[in-house]
Amino acid sequence: MKNKVMKRISGLLVSIILLIGMTTTAFAADSGSEGVKLLGADASKNVPFFVENMFPGDSVSKDFNIQVSHQKAITLYYHADIRPGYEVLAEVLHIKIELPEKGETLYNGLMRDMPNSVQYGLEANAQELLYRITVYLI
């Protein structure tokens, strides 16, 4: 039974990280050549991570560096979906999304309580942004 729960935790974490890492999008006030892409000379730096055997008190963090091509101020949206069958786990799994270089935390709380989108405004001329995702159990 315990092994089955741990496998579900591992599967959900992979799903969460994949979705969070892949659903960062940008929208601008006007149409143009805006775009968002993950950066890194080392491709492993922008690959969603996998966690196994996570227990209360454990946490795992992963940094993602994105490059944004835009001319005017834009808004980045961070979103995570809770997949069917993992609703109970989302009641105990915490997630923190932060901008470590700016000292800002965009969200820190239970997965189930995460809003539909966490937003961050990016000024004109900003080209890169580092964000960190941490998942943890209390």
N, C-alpha and C positions, 0 to 999 in steps of 0.2 A: 504494500500500500504506500509506504513512504517513498519507495523508488518511483512509483507511478506519479506521485505528486511532484517529485523533483524533475522528472522528465517533462511534465506539463510546464513547470516553471521555466525550464530551459527552452522549451519550444516557444513559450510566450515571449521570453526575453528576445529571442531571435526575431520574432515577428515585430515586436515593438521597435527594436533598434532598426530593423530593415525599413519599417514604415517611417520612423522619425527621420532617419538618414536620407530617405529617398523622397520625402514629401516637403522638403524645404523649397518654397517657391517664392517668387518675387512678382509683385504687380506694381506698375507705375501709373502715374496719373494720366500719361498720354502714351499712345502707341509709338513704338520705335524699335530699337535694336536691344532691348533689355533682355537679360538672360542670367541664369544662375548655373554654376557648375562647381562640383567638388574639385579641390586642388590637391596637389602633392606630388613631389618628384618620386616619392616612394608610394606606389599604388596601395600598399597595405595601410597607409594612414587614413584612407577614406573608405575603408571596407567595414561594413557593419560587423560588430563583434558578437561572439557566442559565449554564453556562460553556462557552466554545468555545476551541479551540486551547490547551489546557492542556499545559504542558511540565514536565519535571522542574525543581523549584525554585519552581514557581508555587503559589500558594494563594489561596483565595477564602473569605471569611467572610460569614456572614449572621446577624443577630440576630433572635430571635423573642421576643415578649413574650406571655405567656399569663396569663389571669385564671382563678383557680380559686375555685369556689364550694363551700365545705365548712364543716362545723362541728367536725370532729375531725381529728386528724392523718391525712394520706393519703400515699400513695407515688405518685410520677410515674414512668412507665416510658418509656424511649426505646428505640426499636428501628429497625433498618434491614434491609431484605431485599436480598439479592443476586439480581438477576433472571437467568433462564437466558440463557446466552450471554456473561455478563459475569464469570464466575468468574475468568478469568485477570487481568482488570483489577483485581479485588478483591484480588489478591495484591500489588499495588503501590500502590494508592490508599489514602492515609491519611485518617482522619477524627478530628476532635477535637470533643468536646461539652463545653462549659464553662459555668459560671455566673459571668460576669465581675463582677457586683456583689458576689458572695460570695467571689471569688478561688478557686473550686473547679473542678477539672477532673474530669468524670465519666468520660471515656474519651479516650484519645489513642493511636491505633495503627492497624494495618492493618484495612481493612474486613473482610477474611476472618477476622480474629481477634476481631472484636467479639462480645461475649456476646449471648445471645438477648435479653436486656433489660438496660439500664443503669438503675439505680434511684436515685431521690432522694426522701428523706423530707421532706415539707412539714408544718410544724407547724400546729396549729390557729390560726385567725385570719390566717394568711398569705394574701393575696389576689392578689398578682401575682408573677410570676417571669420574669426575663429570662434566656434561654439563648442561647448562640452556637454555631453549627455552622461548622467550618472544614474544608474538604477540601483536600488538598495532595498533591503528588507530590514524592518525593525523588529 
